[in-house]
Amino acid sequence: MKITTSSGNIFADLGLPNPDEMLVKAELARKISQAITARGLTQVEAAELLGIDQPKISALIRGKLTGFSLERMFKFLNAFDSDIEIIVKPKSSHNARIIVK
């Protein structure tokens, strides 16, 4: 059995297009889902807060992120009283990387 070490980005490991963007969107969707859960909101309540319909909340939570831009996801997090901070600095390893915390 051959074992391959992950690059840290499953989307890149799978050879998918735009893996960095996909990873960032996945992490942002996770943060949005956590915010919904932390507030104890239903999908309908979350949709009302974000100004979208419930099926879009369902898609977001399930990782169906086509149609959600990074900017739109930033606005969703702002609606949950989260600040968005983007830091650009010299790379700290051999490969430049994108990290969402």
N, C-alpha and C positions, 0 to 999 in steps of 0.2 A: 504494500500500500504506500503510495507516494503522498507525503504531507507537504503542503505549501504554506509558508508563513505569510500571514496577511500583511498588506501594505499599510493597514490602518484605515483603508477606505474600501469597504466591501463592493461599492459600485465600480471602482477602478479594478479591483480583483476580478470582477465578473466581465470586465471589458465593455461596460456600458458607456454610452456617449455622455459627455458632461458630468463625469463622476464627482468633481469637486462641488458643483452646484447641487447635484442630487444629495450629497452628504449634508451640505448646509441646510437644505430644505428639510431633510429627514430630521435633523437635530432641532430645527425650529418647530416643526410639527410636534415633536416630542414635548418641547417646552410649552406649546399651546395646549396640548392635551393635558399636561400636568397642571396648568393653570385652571383649566376647566374642572378637573377633578378636585383640586385644592379648594375651589369655591363651592363645590358640591352642585354644580350646574347640570341641568339636563342639556341634551343637544339642542333642544328648542330654545332654551334660555340663553345658551352660548351663542346660537345663531342670531338671536335678537340683539344681544350685546354687540356683536361684531357686524351687524347689518347685512347678513347673508342668510340663505335659507338652510334649513336643517340638513338636507342631503349633502350640502357642501361641508358642513361640520363633520358628518359621518365619513365623507371621503378623506378629509384632512386627518382625522383620527386613525383611519385605516391605512394611511400612507399613500393614498391616491392623490399625488401632488401636482399632476398636470393641470395647468390653469391657475396655479397659485404662484405669483411672482414673489421674489424675495421681498420687494418693497411692500407688497400686500401682507405678507406674513409678519413683517416688522410692525405694520400698523395694527395687526391683530394683537401682538404682544404688548404694544403701547396701550391698547384698550384694556388689557389686564394689568395696567399699572406697572409694566416692566420697561426699563430703559434699554435701549439698544446702543451698544458701544462697539465701534469698529476700530481696531488698532492695527496700524501697519508698522512693522519694524523689520530690521535685518533678520534673515532666517537664522535659526538656532541650530540647524542640523544640515546635513548634506542636501536635503531636498526641502524647498519651501513648502509650507503646508497651511491648511485652513483649519481653524479650531473654533468650535462653538461651545461655550460653557454656560 
